[in-house]
């Protein structure tokens, strides 16, 4: 898995991410700056997902 989302794809991806994970604020998502690790941490914290599951969810959105 790519550790960071390319800046060009980040703008597109963050909208999809917020649509799927509506409990996260725009500020929280923006602060990650496309870091897969930080996005995964947000999902783990807010939704109680395991690390592997959070990363799988992010990967699925990226594809």
C-alpha positions in Angstrom: 0.0 0.0 0.0 1.2 3.5 -0.8 1.9 5.3 2.4 0.6 8.7 1.1 -2.0 9.6 -1.4 -0.6 11.6 -4.3 -1.5 15.3 -4.0 -3.5 15.3 -7.2 -5.6 12.3 -6.2 -6.0 13.6 -2.6 -8.5 16.3 -3.5 -10.7 13.8 -5.2 -10.2 11.1 -2.6 -11.0 13.2 0.5 -14.5 13.9 -0.8 -15.2 10.2 -1.2 -13.6 9.6 2.2 -15.9 12.1 3.9 -18.9 10.8 2.1 -18.3 7.3 3.4 -17.1 8.3 6.8 -19.4 11.2 7.7 -18.6 11.3 11.4 -15.2 12.7 10.5 -14.9 16.5 10.2 -13.4 18.2 7.2 -10.7 19.6 9.5 -9.7 16.1 10.7 -9.5 14.7 7.2 -7.6 17.8 6.0 -5.0 17.5 8.8 -4.0 14.1 7.6 -2.8 15.6 4.3 -3.3 12.2 2.6 -1.3 10.1 5.1 -2.8 6.6 5.0 -1.5 6.0 8.5 -3.2 9.1 9.9 -6.5 8.3 8.0 -6.3 4.8 9.4 -5.9 6.2 12.9 -8.9 8.4 12.5 -11.1 5.4 11.5 -9.7 3.3 14.3 -10.5 6.0 16.9 -13.9 7.2 15.6 -15.3 3.9 14.3 -13.5 1.4 16.5 -12.0 -0.5 13.5 -8.9 -2.6 13.8 -5.8 -1.3 12.0 -6.0 -3.9 9.3 -9.7 -3.3 8.7 -9.2 0.5 8.5 -6.4 0.1 6.0 -8.6 -2.3 3.9 -11.4 0.3 3.9 -9.0 3.0 2.7 -7.6 0.7 0.0 -11.0 -0.1 -1.3 -11.8 3.6 -1.7 -8.6 4.2 -3.5 -9.3 1.5 -6.1 
